[in-house]
Amino acid sequence: MRTVAEWCVRHRRLVVLFWFVALIGSIGLVSGTGTAYSNSFSFPSTESANAVKLLQSVTPRQSGDREQVVFATSGGARLDDPGIGLRINEMVKQIDALPNVSPVASPYDASGNLISDADVNHPQDTVGFINVTFDEQAQYISSTEARLFVQTAVTHSGGALRVAVTGQLAEFANNQSFSSSGLGVLLALIVLLLVFGSVFAALLPIVSALFALGTAIGIIGALSHVLKMAQFAPELVLLIGLGVGVDYALFIVTRHRQGLVAGRDTESSIVNAINTSGRAVLFAGIIVCIALLGMFALGVSFLYGLAVAAAIGVLFTMVAALTLLPALLGFIGPKVMSRRQKRNLAENGPRIVGADNKGFWPGWAGLVQKRSVVSAGGALVVVVVLVLPFFSLRLGSADQGTDPAGTTTRQAFDMLAKGFGPGFSGPLLLVAETDTPAAQEVMRTVGTDITAQPGVQKVIGPTVVPSPTRRGVAVSLLTVYPTTSPQDAATTDLVDHLRSVTIPRAVGASGVSVLVGGTTATFIDFAHVLSAKLPLFIGLVVVLAFLLLAVVFRSFVIPLTAAVMNLLSIGAAFGIVVAVFQWGDAGSLIGLNGTSPVEAFLPVMLFAILFGLSMDYQVFLVSRMHEEYIKSGDNRTAVRNGLAATGKTITAAALIMILVFGSFILGGERVIKEFGIGLAGGIFVDAVFIRMAIVPSVMMLLGRSNWWFPPRLDRALPKLSVDAEDVAVKPAGGQTELVGSTAP
């Protein structure tokens, strides 16, 4: 680390030029290749995915995405009025001519899609819809085609006729999301100005993070052609990278300023900062990347792209903090200090920061030392209260009834719910290969039995579709409309009951395989798969982190404490998300429309990110305590001094993360709001209650057992430590001083 720091400071022009070229090059790369972000929720081993495969093999034109174009009349107009009929038929004709669209029938034909008897409680002639089937899944249809499809439909709105579209393509075309990263940068800058009291010191972490993220996002955009990445991947990388990047730079800049105040010259202070705090940054960044890439253990391809994108963002911000930042610090020199620090240095000479043990954090550390049980117990009560909603967690996918008012998807959902029922926005598609009359008769029996099933409002079909390329091969399709919306728990129960009871009983010993598919079933399968694999993922990440911390700190108690505390803070984050999004507590304050289950992949992503970030604070806090223990040999003194020295910096870093993550609550996409709330809440709980109260209190109570490690194991394991070796550093006054601290 000393070698890297010295080289970057002495060759700072070359380092800055390298990062500038890397930034411009990545922007040029993504400009030339474009991006191919897509949302794919299919799984090879699920029933809904097998239904798609069957359609693709027999009748490809019926295997793609299914959208619904909904139309409604007002002011006394009826759907069977001649003028309204002409406009709807013209719309159908234009949609039918679009690329990738399978033939669309007029709702006025016998084979059309207009349903007038779905709900006798509403007028039968004012709301209708058509089903539009594409020959490709939604993730393979470009955003340009999605917008063209929606625009073709909604342009026919006007006067007494309203037209809206619901479905995945319509969701993509909404384009309501916006990046609030600019607000996050502004809020982070304000906090840095308050912490540092210097414009130069405040700007450096921001500049370092933005250079890293600009380069990373360009590379991620190019990689989206090779690896499937969700459309919100860039926003997620910005969300994580801004918080992590600014925090890492904050720790290093803080340590550098302490070195200058202690009387060191600029270069030796930078080298010492990288050799001490930089080691903790490197180790913490590696843990975050390990936690993110641990999602590969789930075997869910949808998450691979998100894991790689987020890990690349963290990696680049970490590397920038260790290379670009020391180069920039070399250019700035003493200007990184505040006016007050410069004045005190000139008037009073060099001073070791924190040596006088005055201020809030030394006082708080002393209180924790004297009242360990009280501080740990009080903080634990608060955390447990926040964790409790987690036990009501229900995974799923928000339906389009929660979309912002005014979007075409929300309008279509509301019109369908009013005219037919909420379940009509998420039909189930039952598919079976029926090559014989007997098999087709079985499919009719299935349709009859499902019609009588509670929770089913209407069944259409079966429709026999012969294969255009395979003679004698055909599939039968049943469209099932539930009485409840796609996100309701009752809909999930219905799908499970159809698969486990109703369909097997109707099929009997015939051997016909009936598969339940469709978008709603796909999201249900997605939630089932992730729920089943989540314990494996959590166990793997926790074990790896435990082993790594055990090797680094030569302790069993420290990594065990860290794992338990991390799980507590993550549980609190999940609890906050459940309360806001699933229960609806204070949801209107952040622009939410109704309640919904938590997005199925959110716990996995949230766990990976929060576990890594929580471990960051654990490393920064305990590494200083470890250093103090080596010096004094007294556990209580070490814990007190470590907390006093790092409390201000850790809480300032956490505040920056909270503001950056919190700014994403203002984004348009619900899933980004969920990430913002979950990450901001988790960081707040972790930094304030866990690291500043529970961890030091528990370590006070455990005493010397914190640092116990079997001697034989100590000799057998490789030496891996965030503690810098004592290095000779020459302060500005010329006297050699030994420095070996790891504290930020």
C-alpha positions in Angstrom: 0.0 0.0 0.0 2.9 2.4 0.7 4.4 1.6 -2.7 1.1 2.3 -4.5 0.5 5.5 -2.6 4.0 6.8 -3.2 3.8 6.1 -6.9 0.4 7.7 -7.3 1.5 10.9 -5.4 4.8 11.2 -7.3 3.2 10.4 -10.7 0.0 12.2 -10.0 -0.3 13.8 -13.5 -0.1 10.4 -15.1 -2.7 8.9 -12.7 -5.2 11.7 -13.3 -4.6 11.4 -17.1 -5.2 7.7 -16.9 -8.5 8.1 -15.1 -9.5 10.8 -17.5 -8.8 8.6 -20.5 -10.6 5.7 -18.8 -13.7 7.9 -18.3 -13.7 9.2 -21.8 -13.0 5.8 -23.2 -15.8 4.1 -21.4 -18.2 6.8 -22.4 -17.1 6.4 -26.0 -17.4 2.6 -25.8 -21.0 2.7 -24.6 -21.9 5.4 -27.1 -20.6 3.2 -29.9 -22.1 -0.1 -28.8 -25.2 1.2 -27.1 -26.8 -0.7 -24.2 -29.0 -3.8 -24.0 -30.6 -3.6 -20.6 -33.5 -6.0 -20.2 -35.7 -7.5 -17.5 -35.9 -11.2 -17.7 -37.7 -13.2 -14.9 -37.8 -16.6 -16.5 -36.2 -19.7 -14.9 -35.3 -22.9 -16.7 -36.7 -25.1 -13.9 -40.0 -23.4 -13.3 -43.4 -24.4 -14.6 -44.1 -20.9 -16.2 -40.8 -21.1 -18.0 -41.6 -24.6 -19.3 -44.9 -23.2 -20.6 -43.1 -20.6 -22.6 -40.7 -23.3 -24.0 -43.6 -25.4 -25.1 -45.2 -22.6 -27.0 -41.9 -21.7 -28.6 -41.4 -25.2 -29.8 -44.9 -25.7 -31.2 -46.3 -22.2 -32.1 -43.6 -19.5 -31.7 -46.0 -16.7 -32.7 -48.0 -17.4 -29.6 -45.0 -17.7 -27.2 -44.2 -14.1 -26.6 -45.3 -11.3 -24.4 -49.0 -10.6 -23.9 -50.4 -7.1 -23.5 -53.9 -5.8 -23.0 -55.3 -2.8 -24.8 -58.2 -1.5 -22.8 -60.8 1.0 -24.0 -63.7 2.6 -22.3 -66.5 5.1 -23.3 -68.0 7.9 -21.3 -70.8 10.5 -21.7 -73.4 8.0 -22.7 -71.4 6.6 -25.6 -71.4 2.8 -26.1 -68.8 0.4 -27.5 -71.3 -0.7 -30.2 -71.8 2.9 -31.4 -70.8 3.0 -35.1 -68.3 5.8 -34.7 -66.6 4.2 -31.7 -66.5 0.9 -33.5 -64.7 2.5 -36.5 -62.1 4.0 -34.2 -61.4 0.8 -32.4 -61.2 -1.3 -35.6 -58.8 1.2 -37.0 -56.7 0.9 -33.9 -56.7 -2.9 -34.1 -55.6 -2.6 -37.8 -52.7 -0.4 -36.9 -51.6 -2.6 -34.0 -51.8 -5.7 -36.2 -49.3 -4.1 -38.6 -46.7 -3.5 -36.0 -43.5 -5.7 -35.9 -43.4 -8.8 -33.7 -47.2 -8.7 -33.2 -49.2 -11.9 -33.8 -52.5 -11.5 -35.7 -55.0 -9.4 -33.6 -58.7 -10.0 -34.0 -61.3 -7.2 -33.9 -63.3 -7.2 -30.7 -66.4 -7.1 -32.8 -65.7 -10.4 -34.6 -66.8 -13.7 -33.3 -63.2 -14.6 -32.5 -62.5 -11.2 -31.0 -61.5 -10.3 -27.4 -64.2 -8.0 -26.3 -65.8 -9.5 -23.2 -69.2 -8.0 -22.2 -70.5 -10.4 -19.6 -67.6 -10.5 -17.1 -69.3 -8.5 -14.4 -73.0 -7.9 -14.3 -72.6 -5.2 -11.7 -71.1 -2.8 -14.4 -72.5 -1.7 -17.7 -71.7 -4.3 -20.4 -71.1 -1.8 -23.2 -68.7 0.8 -21.9 -65.5 -1.2 -21.1 -63.7 -3.7 -23.3 -60.2 -4.9 -24.2 -58.2 -6.9 -26.7 -55.3 -9.2 -26.0 -52.2 -8.5 -28.1 -49.6 -11.3 -28.3 -46.1 -10.8 -29.5 -43.8 -13.4 -31.0 -41.0 -12.5 -28.5 -40.8 -12.2 -24.8 -40.8 -8.6 -23.4 -37.1 -8.5 -22.6 -36.2 -9.1 -26.2 -38.4 -6.3 -27.6 -36.6 -2.9 -27.8 -37.8 0.1 -25.9 -38.4 1.8 -29.2 -40.9 -0.9 -30.3 -42.5 -0.8 -26.9 -43.1 2.9 -27.1 -44.4 2.6 -30.7 -46.9 -0.1 -29.6 -48.2 2.0 -26.7 -48.3 5.2 -28.8 -50.2 3.4 -31.6 -52.9 2.4 -29.1 -53.3 5.5 -27.0 -53.4 8.0 -30.0 -56.9 6.8 -30.5 -58.0 8.2 -27.2 -60.1 11.3 -27.3 -63.7 12.5 -26.9 -65.9 9.8 -25.6 -63.2 7.0 -26.0 -60.3 6.4 -23.7 -57.6 3.9 -24.6 -54.8 2.6 -22.3 -52.3 -0.3 -22.3 -51.3 -2.7 -19.5 -48.5 -5.3 -19.6 -44.7 -5.5 -19.3 -44.0 -3.5 -22.6 -46.4 -0.8 -21.4 -44.5 -0.7 -18.1 -41.2 -0.2 -20.0 -42.8 2.5 -22.1 -44.0 4.5 -19.1 -40.5 5.9 -18.7 -41.5 7.6 -15.4 -38.3 6.8 -13.6 -35.7 9.5 -13.2 -32.3 9.5 -11.6 -31.9 11.5 -8.4 -28.2 11.0 -8.3 -27.7 14.7 -8.7 -29.6 15.4 -5.5 -27.6 12.7 -3.8 -24.3 14.3 -4.8 -25.5 17.7 -3.6 -26.5 16.3 -0.2 -23.2 14.5 0.2 -21.3 17.7 -0.7 -23.2 19.6 2.0 -22.4 17.0 4.6 -18.7 16.9 3.6 -18.5 20.7 3.8 -19.9 20.6 7.3 -17.6 17.8 8.3 -14.4 19.2 6.7 -14.9 23.0 6.7 -13.0 23.0 3.4 -14.2 23.2 -0.2 -11.3 21.3 -1.5 -11.6 18.5 1.1 -15.3 18.3 0.4 -15.0 18.1 -3.4 -12.3 15.4 -3.5 -14.5 12.5 -2.4 -17.2 13.6 -4.8 -14.7 13.9 -7.7 -13.2 10.5 -7.0 -16.5 8.8 -6.8 -17.9 10.4 -10.0 -14.8 9.5 -12.0 -15.1 5.9 -10.8 -18.8 5.6 -11.4 -18.7 7.3 -14.8 -16.1 4.8 -15.9 -17.9 1.9 -14.3 -21.3 2.7 -15.8 -19.8 3.0 -19.3 -18.3 -0.5 -18.9 -21.5 -1.9 -17.5 -23.5 -0.6 -20.4 -21.2 -2.3 -22.8 -21.3 -5.5 -20.8 -25.1 -5.5 -21.0 -24.7 -7.0 -24.5 -23.0 -10.0 -23.0 -24.7 -10.4 -19.7 -28.4 -9.8 -19.0 -28.8 -6.7 -16.8 -32.0 -5.2 -15.5 -33.0 -1.8 -16.8 -32.5 -0.2 -13.4 -28.9 -1.6 -13.1 -27.3 1.8 -13.8 -29.5 3.5 -11.1 -28.6 0.8 -8.7 -24.9 1.2 -9.4 -25.2 4.9 -8.9 -27.1 4.4 -5.6 -24.5 2.0 -4.2 -21.4 3.5 -5.8 -22.1 7.1 -4.6 -22.5 6.0 -1.0 -19.6 3.6 -1.0 -17.2 5.8 -3.0 -17.8 9.0 -1.0 -17.4 7.0 2.2 -14.2 5.4 1.2 -12.7 8.7 0.2 -14.0 10.3 3.4 -12.0 7.9 5.6 -8.8 8.5 3.6 -9.1 12.2 3.5 -9.9 12.4 7.2 -6.8 10.4 8.0 -4.7 12.5 5.7 -5.9 15.7 7.4 -5.1 14.2 10.8 -1.6 13.6 9.5 -1.2 17.2 8.3 -2.4 18.5 11.7 0.1 16.2 13.4 2.9 18.0 11.5 3.6 15.6 8.7 4.5 16.8 5.2 2.0 16.3 2.4 3.5 13.2 0.8 4.2 11.3 4.0 0.7 12.1 5.3 -0.9 10.8 2.1 1.2 7.7 2.2 0.3 7.1 5.8 -3.4 7.6 5.1 -3.4 5.0 2.3 -1.2 2.6 4.3 -3.6 2.7 7.2 -7.1 3.7 6.3 -6.5 2.6 2.7 -5.9 -1.0 4.0 -9.3 -0.9 5.7 -10.9 0.5 2.5 -9.3 -2.3 0.4 -10.5 -5.0 2.8 -14.0 -3.5 3.2 -14.4 -3.2 -0.6 -13.4 -6.8 -1.1 -16.1 -7.9 1.4 -18.7 -5.9 -0.4 -17.8 -7.5 -3.7 -17.8 -10.9 -2.1 -21.3 -10.3 -0.7 -22.6 -9.1 -4.1 -21.0 -11.9 -6.1 -22.3 -14.4 -3.6 -25.6 -14.0 -5.5 -24.2 -16.4 -8.1 -24.8 -19.1 -5.6 -28.5 -18.7 -6.1 -28.3 -20.0 -9.6 -30.8 -17.3 -10.8 -29.5 -15.7 -14.0 -31.6 -12.6 -13.6 -29.4 -11.6 -10.6 -26.1 -12.3 -12.2 -26.1 -9.0 -14.2 -27.1 -7.0 -11.1 -24.4 -8.6 -9.0 -21.7 -8.0 -11.6 -22.8 -4.4 -12.2 -22.9 -3.5 -8.5 -19.6 -5.3 -7.8 -17.9 -3.4 -10.7 -19.3 -0.1 -9.3 -17.9 -0.9 -5.8 -14.5 -2.1 -7.3 -14.0 1.0 -9.3 -14.8 3.4 -6.4 -12.4 1.4 -4.2 -9.6 1.6 -6.8 -10.2 5.3 -7.4 -10.0 5.9 -3.6 -6.6 4.2 -3.5 -5.1 5.7 -6.7 -6.9 8.8 -8.0 -7.6 10.3 -4.6 -3.9 10.3 -3.4 -3.0 11.8 -6.7 -5.5 14.6 -6.3 -4.4 15.1 -2.7 -0.9 15.6 -4.0 -2.1 18.4 -6.2 -4.2 20.1 -3.4 -1.5 19.9 -0.7 -2.2 21.8 2.6 -5.4 23.3 1.1 -7.2 20.2 2.1 -7.2 21.5 5.7 -9.8 23.9 7.0 -8.9 27.5 7.9 -9.3 26.6 11.6 -6.9 23.7 11.3 -4.3 25.9 9.5 -4.7 28.6 12.1 -4.3 26.1 15.0 -1.3 24.5 13.4 0.4 27.9 12.9 -0.4 29.1 16.4 -0.1 25.9 18.5 2.1 23.7 16.4 1.5 20.0 15.5 -1.2 18.1 17.5 -2.4 14.5 17.5 -6.1 14.6 16.8 -8.1 13.1 19.7 -5.2 13.1 22.1 -7.0 15.4 24.6 -10.0 13.1 24.8 -12.4 16.0 24.7 -15.6 16.2 22.7 -18.8 14.3 22.2 -17.4 11.0 21.1 -14.8 10.5 23.8 -17.7 11.4 26.2 -20.0 8.9 24.6 -17.3 6.2 24.6 -16.8 6.8 28.3 -20.5 6.4 28.9 -20.6 3.1 27.0 -17.7 2.0 29.1 -19.5 2.8 32.4 -23.0 1.7 31.4 -22.4 -1.1 28.9 -25.6 -3.1 29.8 -27.9 0.0 29.7 -26.5 1.2 26.3 -26.6 -2.2 24.7 -30.1 -3.0 26.1 -31.6 0.3 25.1 -30.3 0.1 21.5 -31.3 -3.6 21.2 -34.9 -2.8 22.2 -35.1 -0.2 19.4 -33.6 -2.6 16.8 -35.9 -5.5 17.8 -39.0 -3.2 17.4 -37.8 -2.4 13.9 -37.1 -6.0 13.1 -40.6 -7.3 14.1 -42.4 -6.4 10.8 -39.9 -8.6 9.0 -41.8 -11.6 10.2 -44.7 -10.5 8.0 -42.6 -10.3 4.9 -44.4 -11.5 1.7 -42.4 -11.7 -1.5 -44.0 -11.0 -4.9 -44.3 -8.3 -7.5 -46.3 -5.1 -7.3 -49.0 -5.0 -10.0 -49.8 -2.0 -12.2 -52.5 -0.8 -9.8 -49.6 0.7 -7.8 -48.1 2.6 -10.7 -48.3 6.4 -10.6 -51.6 8.0 -11.4 -51.7 9.2 -15.0 -49.6 6.4 -16.5 -51.1 4.3 -19.2 -50.6 1.1 -17.2 -52.4 2.6 -14.1 -55.3 3.8 -16.3 -55.7 0.4 -18.0 -55.6 -1.4 -14.6 -58.3 0.9 -13.2 -60.5 0.5 -16.3 -60.2 -3.3 -16.2 -60.9 -3.4 -12.5 -64.0 -1.2 -12.9 -65.3 -3.1 -15.9 -64.4 -6.7 -15.2 -62.5 -7.0 -11.9 -58.9 -6.6 -10.7 -57.8 -10.1 -11.8 -58.3 -9.2 -15.5 -55.0 -7.3 -15.5 -53.1 -10.5 -14.7 -54.6 -13.5 -16.5 -53.1 -17.0 -16.2 -52.3 -18.9 -19.4 -52.6 -22.6 -19.2 -50.8 -24.5 -21.9 -50.8 -28.2 -22.9 -49.7 -30.2 -25.9 -52.8 -31.8 -27.2 -52.1 -33.8 -30.4 -55.2 -36.1 -30.1 -58.9 -35.5 -29.6 -58.7 -37.3 -26.3 -56.0 -34.9 -25.1 -58.2 -31.9 -26.2 -61.1 -33.4 -24.3 -59.0 -33.5 -21.2 -58.2 -29.8 -21.6 -61.9 -29.0 -21.9 -62.4 -30.9 -18.6 -59.6 -28.9 -17.0 -61.4 -25.7 -18.2 -64.7 -26.8 -16.7 -63.2 -27.7 -13.4 -61.3 -24.5 -13.1 -64.4 -22.5 -13.9 -66.0 -23.9 -10.7 -62.9 -23.2 -8.7 -63.3 -20.4 -6.0 -61.2 -17.4 -6.9 -61.7 -17.8 -10.6 -63.9 -15.2 -12.3 -63.8 -16.4 -15.9 -62.1 -19.0 -18.1 -61.8 -18.6 -21.9 -61.0 -21.6 -24.1 -59.6 -24.0 -24.6 -58.3 -22.8 -28.0 -56.5 -25.3 -30.1 -53.5 -23.9 -31.9 -51.9 -26.2 -34.5 -48.1 -25.9 -35.1 -47.3 -24.1 -38.4 -44.2 -26.2 -38.9 -44.8 -29.5 -37.1 -47.6 -31.5 -38.7 -50.1 -33.1 -36.4 -48.7 -31.2 -33.4 -50.9 -28.7 -31.5 -51.3 -26.9 -28.2 -54.4 -26.0 -26.3 -54.6 -22.7 -24.5 -56.8 -21.7 -21.5 -57.0 -18.2 -20.3 -58.0 -17.9 -16.6 -58.9 -14.6 -15.0 -58.7 -14.6 -11.2 -61.0 -12.6 -9.0 -58.1 -10.9 -7.3 -55.3 -8.7 -8.6 -51.9 -10.2 -9.6 -50.1 -9.1 -6.4 -52.7 -10.4 -3.9 -51.8 -13.4 -1.8 -55.1 -15.0 -2.8 -53.8 -15.1 -6.4 -50.7 -16.9 -5.4 -52.8 -19.3 -3.4 -55.0 -19.9 -6.5 -52.0 -20.7 -8.7 -50.6 -23.1 -6.1 -54.0 -24.8 -5.7 -54.5 -25.1 -9.5 -51.1 -26.8 -9.8 -51.4 -29.1 -6.9 -55.1 -30.0 -6.7 -57.4 -28.9 -9.5 -55.4 -29.7 -12.6 -54.0 -33.0 -11.4 -57.5 -34.1 -10.4 -59.0 -33.1 -13.8 -56.1 -34.6 -15.8 -56.2 -37.9 -13.9 -54.3 -40.8 -15.5 -54.5 -39.3 -19.0 -50.9 -38.3 -19.1 -51.6 -34.8 -20.4 -49.3 -32.2 -18.9 -51.0 -28.9 -18.3 -48.6 -26.0 -17.4 -49.7 -22.8 -15.7 -47.9 -19.9 -17.2 -48.3 -16.2 -18.0 -46.7 -13.1 -16.4 -48.5 -13.4 -13.1 -47.4 -17.1 -12.7 -43.8 -16.1 -13.7 -43.6 -13.6 -10.9 -45.0 -16.1 -8.5 -42.4 -18.7 -9.6 -39.7 -16.1 -9.2 -40.7 -15.4 -5.6 -40.8 -19.2 -4.8 -37.3 -19.8 -6.3 -35.7 -17.0 -4.4 -37.4 -17.8 -1.2 -36.2 -21.4 -1.4 -32.6 -20.4 -2.1 -32.3 -17.4 0.2 -31.1 -19.4 3.3 -28.3 -20.9 1.2 -27.2 -17.5 0.0 -27.3 -16.0 3.5 -25.4 -18.9 5.0 -22.7 -18.8 2.3 -22.0 -15.0 2.7 -22.0 -15.2 6.5 -19.6 -18.1 6.6 -17.2 -16.5 4.1 -17.2 -13.2 6.0 -16.7 -15.1 9.3 -13.7 -16.9 8.0 -12.2 -13.8 6.5 -12.6 -11.8 9.7 -11.3 -14.6 11.8 -8.1 -14.7 9.8 -7.7 -10.9 9.8 -8.4 -10.2 13.5 -7.2 -13.6 14.9 -10.4 -14.0 16.8 -13.5 -16.1 16.8 -15.7 -13.8 18.9 -15.2 -10.7 16.7 -16.4 -12.3 13.5 -19.3 -14.0 15.3 -20.4 -10.7 16.9 -20.1 -9.0 13.5 -22.3 -11.7 11.8 -25.0 -11.5 14.5 -25.0 -7.6 14.5 -25.1 -7.5 10.7 -28.1 -9.8 10.6 -29.8 -7.6 13.2 -29.3 -4.4 11.1 -30.4 -6.2 7.9 -33.5 -7.5 9.7 -34.3 -4.0 10.8 -34.0 -2.8 7.2 -36.4 -5.5 6.0 -38.8 -4.6 8.8 -38.8 -0.9 7.6 -39.4 -2.0 4.0 -42.3 -4.2 5.1 -43.9 -1.4 7.2 -43.7 1.2 4.4 -44.4 -0.9 1.3 -46.4 -3.9 2.5 -48.3 -2.3 5.3 -48.4 1.2 3.8 -47.1 3.1 6.8 -46.2 6.6 5.7 -46.2 5.4 2.1 -48.1 8.4 0.8 -45.2 10.6 2.1 -42.9 9.2 -0.5 -45.4 9.1 -3.4 -46.5 5.5 -3.1 -49.8 4.4 -4.6 -51.3 1.6 -2.4 -49.6 -1.3 -0.8 -47.8 -4.3 -2.4 -45.6 -7.3 -1.5 -41.9 -6.7 -1.4 -40.2 -7.3 -4.7 -39.0 -10.9 -4.8 -35.3 -10.1 -5.6 -35.1 -7.2 -3.1 -34.1 -9.2 0.0 -31.3 -10.9 -1.9 -29.9 -7.6 -3.2 -30.5 -5.8 0.0 -28.8 -8.5 2.1 -25.8 -8.5 -0.2 -25.3 -4.7 -0.2 -26.1 -4.1 3.5 -24.0 -7.0 4.7 -21.0 -5.6 2.8 -21.6 -2.0 3.9 -22.2 -3.1 7.5 -19.0 -5.0 7.5 -17.2 -1.8 6.3 -18.1 0.0 9.5 -17.2 -3.1 11.5 -13.8 -3.2 9.9 -13.1 0.5 10.5 -14.3 0.3 14.1 -12.7 -2.9 15.2 -9.5 -2.3 13.4 -8.9 0.7 15.5 -9.9 -1.2 18.7 -7.5 -3.9 17.7 -4.7 -1.5 17.3 -5.4 0.0 20.7 -5.5 -3.5 22.2 -2.1 -4.3 20.8 -0.8 -1.1 22.4 -2.4 -1.3 25.8 -3.3 -5.0 26.3 -6.5 -3.8 28.1 -9.8 -4.6 26.4 -11.9 -1.9 28.0 -9.4 0.9 27.2 -9.0 -0.4 23.6 -12.8 -0.5 23.0 -13.2 3.0 24.5 -10.4 4.6 22.6 -11.4 2.9 19.3 -15.0 4.1 19.6 -13.8 7.6 20.6 -11.4 7.8 17.6 -13.8 6.5 14.9 -17.3 7.5 16.1 -17.4 10.9 14.4 -16.0 9.6 11.1 -18.3 6.5 10.9 -21.4 8.5 11.7 -20.5 11.2 9.2 -19.9 8.5 6.6 -23.2 6.9 7.5 -25.0 10.2 7.2 -23.7 10.6 3.6 -24.9 7.1 2.7 -28.3 7.8 4.2 -28.7 11.0 2.3 -27.5 9.5 -1.0 -29.7 6.4 -0.6 -32.6 8.5 0.7 -32.5 10.7 -2.4 -33.5 7.7 -4.5 -36.8 7.6 -2.7 -37.7 10.5 -5.0 -37.2 8.3 -8.1 -40.3 7.2 -10.1 -39.8 3.4 -10.0 -41.2 1.7 -7.0 -38.3 -0.8 -6.9 -35.8 2.1 -6.6 -37.8 3.5 -3.8 -37.6 0.2 -2.0 -33.9 0.1 -2.4 -33.6 3.7 -1.1 -35.8 3.1 1.9 -34.1 -0.3 2.7 -30.5 0.9 2.4 -31.0 4.2 4.1 -32.9 2.6 7.0 -30.4 -0.3 7.3 -27.4 2.1 7.3 -29.0 4.3 10.0 -29.7 1.4 12.3 -26.3 -0.1 11.7 -24.3 3.0 12.3 -26.3 4.6 15.2 -27.5 1.6 17.2 -25.3 -1.3 16.2 -21.8 0.1 15.8 -22.0 3.0 18.2 -23.8 1.3 21.0 -24.4 -2.5 20.8 -21.0 -3.6 19.4 -18.8 -1.6 21.8 -21.0 -2.5 24.8 -20.9 -6.2 23.9 -17.1 -6.1 23.5 -16.8 -4.3 26.8 -18.8 -7.1 28.5 -16.9 -9.9 26.7 -13.5 -8.6 27.9 -10.3 -10.4 26.7 -12.3 -13.2 25.1 -12.8 -10.8 22.2 -9.2 -11.4 21.1 -8.8 -15.1 22.0 -7.6 -17.4 19.1 -6.0 -20.9 19.3 -2.2 -20.5 19.1 -1.9 -23.5 16.8 -4.5 -22.1 14.4 -2.7 -18.7 14.6 0.5 -20.3 13.4 -1.1 -22.4 10.7 -3.2 -19.7 9.0 -1.7 -17.1 6.6 -1.0 -13.6 7.9 -3.7 -11.3 6.6 -4.2 -8.1 8.4 -5.6 -4.6 7.9 -3.0 -3.4 10.4 -0.1 -1.6 8.7 3.4 -2.6 9.7 5.1 0.1 11.7 6.7 2.4 9.1 9.1 5.3 9.6 7.6 8.6 8.7 9.3 11.9 8.8 7.1 14.8 9.8 7.6 18.3 8.6 9.8 19.1 11.6 12.3 16.4 10.5 12.0 14.0 13.5 11.3 10.4 12.6 8.1 8.9 14.0 6.7 5.4 14.0 3.2 5.1 12.7 1.0 2.0 12.6 -2.6 3.1 13.0 -5.4 1.7 10.9 -8.1 4.1 12.1 -9.8 6.3 9.5 
